Amino acid sequence: MDWPRVKTILLCVLAAVNAVLLAVYLTNEYAASTAGEKAAADLRSVLASQGMTLADEAIPSWREYALVIELRRDAAGERAAAEALLGEIRSGEQSGGTVAYHGSRGTVRFRSAGAFDAELHYPTGPVSDLVLWSKGLLEEIGLDGMYAPAGQSVDSTNIFFEQRLGGLPVYGYSAELVFEDGALAALSGSWATGERIKSAEPEEFVTGATALLRFADQVNKRDTPCREIYSLTLGYAPSTGAPDYIRLVPTWRIECDLGVYFVNGLTGEVSGDE
């Protein structure tokens, strides 16, 4: 058998198959893009008929969705975070739903529903960027967040981070770091964290387009209607059914000229500025 020839034929066949697959992929992507553009135009038209304009930042991505996540308070995780923050733990105690740890760098307390606070003397050493240093510290204690610009005073620097989970914001959960005299002096906030006991796709999911239409229908019943929608963001809103349990549900955040509103990604319920 002429193996070089067979090899050449096989390579040609594989190249042809790959070309066909690429063509199918590009065709599907083009079709999806075209359908998305038409859907966006239709959505703008419907909202315009109700007197609203839709900024480019508020055009929903037709493939966006989020999971339903359930978290249970994790005592071992809290202790590990305390060790990363305080160094060697010298003592600890529990009172009700509050657990406190004491170490060479200070004291940290963990409470129900993800709340925490700490008084510290944690020298930063020579650093050129406190924001990067802060992000690294939060990651070390198991917290993933995005920097939110904050103010500075003469004798202290306050740096804020908002929680992210799977790249999506968790509304209402954030951390504040306070620096004084070259050291981290305080850390406080709330963070949806713990042992993940459920992570599942919702049976019914309210898309971004549907969320905008639900929002428009509700706010147009007000005396002062919405005229412009600035942005639409998919994230999570917490639902604390028990002290040591957090349920995070997909939620759309809509910013408009009337303020900020939220649309539940499971039920379509609209809440926000009144």
C-alpha distance (Angstrom), angle and dihedral (degrees) to the residues before:
residue distance angle dihedral
M1 . . .
D2 3.79 . .
W3 3.85 98.6 .
P4 3.81 96.9 179.9
R5 3.81 89.3 55.3
V6 3.83 92.2 46.5
K7 3.79 89.8 49.5
T8 3.80 90.9 51.0
I9 3.81 91.5 49.9
L10 3.81 92.2 49.1
L11 3.79 91.4 50.0
C12 3.79 90.4 50.4
V13 3.81 91.1 49.6
L14 3.82 91.6 49.5
A15 3.80 90.9 48.3
A16 3.80 90.4 50.7
V17 3.82 92.0 48.9
N18 3.81 91.0 49.5
A19 3.79 90.5 49.1
V20 3.81 90.8 52.1
L21 3.82 91.9 47.9
L22 3.80 91.0 48.8
A23 3.79 90.7 49.8
V24 3.81 91.2 50.5
Y25 3.81 91.0 48.3
L26 3.80 93.4 49.3
T27 3.79 90.9 46.5
N28 3.80 91.8 52.0
E29 3.79 91.6 46.4
Y30 3.79 91.3 50.5
A31 3.80 91.4 47.9
A32 3.80 90.9 49.4
S33 3.79 91.5 47.4
T34 3.80 92.1 49.0
A35 3.80 91.6 47.3
G36 3.81 89.8 48.3
E37 3.79 92.4 51.9
K38 3.79 91.4 50.1
A39 3.80 91.9 47.1
A40 3.81 90.1 50.6
A41 3.80 91.0 50.2
D42 3.82 90.9 48.6
L43 3.81 91.0 49.1
R44 3.79 91.8 50.2
S45 3.79 89.7 49.2
V46 3.81 93.3 52.0
L47 3.80 92.6 48.0
A48 3.81 91.5 45.2
S49 3.79 88.7 56.3
Q50 3.82 86.0 60.0
G51 3.79 92.8 49.0
M52 3.83 97.6 -100.0
T53 3.78 131.3 125.9
L54 3.79 121.1 -152.7
A55 3.81 120.2 -144.0
D56 3.80 119.0 -140.3
E57 3.83 88.8 -111.7
A58 3.81 88.8 60.9
I59 3.80 96.5 55.1
P60 3.82 104.7 114.1
S61 3.76 123.2 -127.0
W62 3.78 105.8 -121.3
R63 3.80 92.2 -142.7
E64 3.81 98.9 50.9
Y65 3.78 119.1 119.5
A66 3.79 138.3 143.5
L67 3.78 137.0 -148.9
V68 3.76 129.4 -114.9
I69 3.80 105.8 -114.7
E70 3.79 129.4 -166.9
L71 3.80 122.1 -166.4
R72 3.78 131.4 -168.9
R73 3.78 122.7 -156.9
D74 3.79 110.1 -95.8
A75 3.80 115.6 -150.6
A76 3.81 93.1 -173.8
G77 3.80 90.8 50.9
E78 3.80 91.3 50.6
R79 3.79 91.7 51.6
A80 3.81 91.3 48.7
A81 3.82 89.7 51.2
A82 3.81 89.8 48.9
E83 3.81 91.4 51.9
A84 3.82 91.2 49.9
L85 3.80 90.3 49.8
L86 3.81 101.5 38.5
G87 3.78 104.0 27.4
E88 3.79 113.0 -138.1
I89 3.80 110.8 16.3
R90 3.79 112.0 -130.0
S91 3.79 99.2 -175.9
G92 3.77 144.4 -15.3
E93 3.76 140.3 -168.0
Q94 3.78 140.3 -175.0
S95 3.80 128.9 -139.9
G96 3.77 116.7 177.6
G97 3.79 107.9 -50.4
T98 3.82 93.8 -17.4
V99 3.80 122.4 96.1
A100 3.82 117.7 -170.4
Y101 3.81 128.5 -166.2
H102 3.81 126.8 -167.9
G103 3.80 124.9 -157.8
S104 3.77 143.9 152.9
R105 3.81 92.1 -75.5
G106 3.80 97.7 46.8
T107 3.80 140.3 -88.0
V108 3.79 133.1 -46.2
R109 3.81 127.9 -170.0
F110 3.80 127.5 -161.4
R111 3.80 121.1 -159.9
S112 3.77 138.4 -177.6
A113 3.81 120.8 -70.0
G114 3.80 92.1 28.2
A115 3.83 99.5 -65.8
F116 3.82 118.5 147.6
D117 3.79 141.2 164.4
A118 3.78 136.1 -177.1
E119 3.81 139.2 -169.8
L120 3.77 107.6 -151.2
H121 3.75 149.9 168.7
Y122 3.79 100.1 -157.2
P123 3.84 110.4 157.5
T124 3.78 111.8 -143.0
G125 3.78 96.4 -159.2
P126 3.80 118.6 -146.0
V127 3.82 105.7 -27.1
S128 3.79 128.3 164.5
D129 3.81 95.7 -159.5
L130 3.80 120.1 38.7
V131 3.80 91.5 -175.6
L132 3.81 92.5 60.1
W133 3.80 90.4 43.4
S134 3.81 89.9 51.1
K135 3.79 93.2 48.3
G136 3.78 90.0 50.8
L137 3.79 91.6 50.8
L138 3.80 92.7 49.3
E139 3.79 90.6 50.0
E140 3.80 89.4 49.7
I141 3.81 90.2 57.8
G142 3.80 92.1 44.4
L143 3.81 102.0 -97.6
D144 3.81 121.7 130.1
G145 3.79 114.2 -162.5
M146 3.77 147.1 151.3
Y147 3.78 122.5 -122.3
A148 3.80 115.5 -107.5
P149 3.83 112.7 -165.6
A150 3.79 113.6 -110.9
G151 3.78 138.6 -176.4
Q152 3.79 127.8 -93.3
S153 3.78 129.8 -143.5
V154 3.80 130.4 -161.5
D155 3.80 96.9 -95.9
S156 3.80 103.9 25.3
T157 3.76 143.0 34.4
N158 3.79 121.8 -141.9
I159 3.79 116.7 -158.7
F160 3.79 122.4 -172.4
F161 3.79 130.6 -159.0
E162 3.79 126.5 -172.5
Q163 3.78 118.0 -147.1
R164 3.79 121.9 -105.0
L165 3.78 124.9 -167.4
G166 3.78 117.0 -170.5
G167 3.79 87.1 -14.5
L168 3.81 93.2 -55.8
P169 3.83 124.9 110.8
V170 3.79 119.6 -109.0
Y171 3.79 103.2 -143.9
G172 3.78 116.1 -129.5
Y173 3.81 95.5 13.4
S174 3.79 118.7 109.2
A175 3.80 145.0 132.4
E176 3.81 132.3 -132.0
L177 3.79 122.8 -154.4
V178 3.82 118.7 -163.8
F179 3.81 119.9 -160.3
E180 3.81 125.8 -164.3
D181 3.81 129.8 172.6
G182 3.80 95.4 -8.8
A183 3.79 96.4 -48.4
L184 3.78 139.9 91.3
A185 3.80 103.2 -105.8
A186 3.80 102.9 176.1
L187 3.78 141.9 9.6
S188 3.80 123.5 -171.5
G189 3.77 143.5 152.1
S190 3.78 139.5 87.8
W191 3.79 130.6 -76.7
A192 3.79 130.9 -174.2
T193 3.76 99.2 -127.1
G194 3.78 140.2 133.0
E195 3.77 140.2 92.0
R196 3.79 110.2 -20.8
I197 3.80 107.1 -129.9
K198 3.80 97.5 169.2
S199 3.78 136.2 23.8
A200 3.78 114.5 165.3
E201 3.77 142.7 145.4
P202 3.81 111.5 -102.5
E203 3.79 117.3 -109.3
E204 3.80 89.3 -131.4
F205 3.79 122.6 25.1
V206 3.80 126.5 -169.3
T207 3.81 106.8 -137.7
G208 3.79 122.8 -140.1
A209 3.81 91.6 -105.3
T210 3.80 91.9 51.5
A211 3.81 90.5 46.7
L212 3.81 90.4 55.0
L213 3.80 91.8 49.3
R214 3.82 92.0 48.0
F215 3.78 89.4 49.4
A216 3.81 92.9 48.2
D217 3.78 91.9 49.7
Q218 3.81 92.4 52.4
V219 3.80 101.3 42.1
N220 3.78 92.8 46.2
K221 3.79 87.7 66.3
R222 3.81 88.3 67.2
D223 3.78 125.2 94.2
T224 3.82 88.7 -118.6
P225 3.81 108.7 48.0
C226 3.78 125.9 -155.3
R227 3.80 114.5 -100.8
E228 3.80 103.6 179.3
I229 3.81 135.0 26.7
Y230 3.80 111.3 -153.7
S231 3.79 105.2 -177.3
L232 3.79 145.8 -2.7
T233 3.81 120.7 -154.9
L234 3.78 130.5 179.2
G235 3.80 115.7 -142.3
Y236 3.79 143.3 126.7
A237 3.77 132.4 -75.3
P238 3.81 118.7 -160.9
S239 3.76 125.3 -123.2
T240 3.80 112.9 -170.2
G241 3.77 107.9 -161.5
A242 3.81 93.9 167.2
P243 3.82 136.0 17.6
D244 3.81 94.7 -103.7
Y245 3.80 98.0 33.2
I246 3.81 132.5 78.6
R247 3.78 125.9 -171.6
L248 3.79 116.0 -164.2
V249 3.79 117.5 -159.3
P250 3.82 127.6 -169.4
T251 3.80 108.4 -99.5
W252 3.79 134.1 178.7
R253 3.80 118.7 -137.1
I254 3.80 114.6 -151.8
E255 3.79 121.4 -168.6
C256 3.79 116.2 -164.9
D257 3.79 140.9 153.1
L258 3.81 89.5 -80.3
G259 3.81 95.4 54.0
V260 3.81 136.0 -96.0
Y261 3.80 124.9 -29.7
F262 3.79 134.7 -179.9
V263 3.80 129.3 -146.7
N264 3.80 117.9 -160.2
G265 3.81 107.9 -123.8
L266 3.81 92.0 -146.2
T267 3.80 103.6 42.3
G268 3.80 104.9 18.9
E269 3.82 90.7 -126.1
V270 3.81 112.9 158.1
S271 3.80 122.0 -142.1
G272 3.78 136.1 163.6
D273 3.79 141.3 81.7
E274 3.75 114.4 22.1
